[in-house]
Amino acid sequence: MSGRAFLLAAMIASTAPATAAERKTGQRPESGIEATVTVGTPLLEKYDMVAVTVPRLRDDLKVPLGIQGQIVVPSGAQFRVVREKPLKACTVAEDTYVDHFVGPRGAACLQDADGDGAFDKASAESVMFTTKKIQPPAPYDLTDAPAAAGSDYFRQTLVYLGAAQGVLRLSYREFSHDMARPAFTEELTFALEATYPQTIAWRDTRITLLGVSDAGLRYRVESGQ
């Protein structure tokens, strides 16, 4: 193979999708799992999208790279999968590799070399010879994400707005292609009983309310897929 042909093959390989996109429907949290939600965050999400499976860190991650700077990846960072086995994923954001002198310089890449569900190596995508061990390894979960910006994507959410004076307030919102549709946003109210547990119904979904405190609303989704 000529040098030019080899370079072209390498470029094709590097731009090919690492995971196959497929249509997925689901909800978060899943039925039967107890969860706690704070004011302003989703109590329930239902989605239908062309999706890929990507990792999500459980905790914020910082990895020093010596004189070359550091890796700084928040737990909510979005990833794109570069390789499935062993898993290697790089952040979508270009500010997770930080140079000591010039600041953010590009994306960070994390690897799970032994496939145990925790990243054990970190590197800067834009700089060679920066791979460092992560001590202790950083655990992650696999979740579904839209395959690409503008892909077919529909999501419904119930956002917890608070509970006071015997009333539970929720906001129902719809998203299409990740953009809110104002015409499909409305506020919902439910009468609360004095004791828990108690159940509310929304469309085909039943939600058991387990308690309200300063820490948020504790609940469990009973059905809804």
ABEGO torsion letter per residue (X at the ends): XBAAAAAAAAAAAAABBABBBBBBBEBOBBBGBBBBBBBGBBABBBBBBBBBBBBBBABBBBBBAEAAEBBBBBAABBBBBABAOBBBBBBABAAABBBAAAEBAEBBBBBBAAGAGBBABBBBAABBGABBBBOBBBBBBBBBBBABBGBBBBBBBBBBAEBBGGBBBBBBBBBBGGBBBAAABBBBBBBBBABOBBBBBBEABBBBBAEBBAAEBBBBBABGX
